[in-house]
């Protein structure tokens, strides 16, 4: 069990009061994510699916290793480790490929 620094991606920082990093105590990655869900309303639903697993479009790294290649949510954590939540990035557009800036809402 340990205190883990969780790096919060920009799209989820509104749920953590703008914090880019939060410290959470837990024995496993699952414990840490459940604590975040209890502490910050809406956070759990964005990261975990209805069955309690990590959503397919979200990657969670303990250090530099994806937890899917470790023990998943049962991966033990130690004091001082860093947990990174990384939403998947996909897609693109012809405009983006050609260097056209579509802005936030597109054109």
LINGIGI-V376425 format. One record per helix or strand of 2 or more residues. SS is the DSSP state (alpha for helix, beta for strand). FROM is the first residue (numbers start at 0). TO is the last residue. If there is no record, write none. Layout:
ss/from/to
SS/FROM/TO
SS/FROM/TO
//
This chain:
ss/from/to
beta/1/6
alpha/9/15
beta/20/25
alpha/28/38
alpha/42/46
beta/57/61
beta/64/65
alpha/66/68
alpha/71/73
beta/81/86
alpha/93/96
//
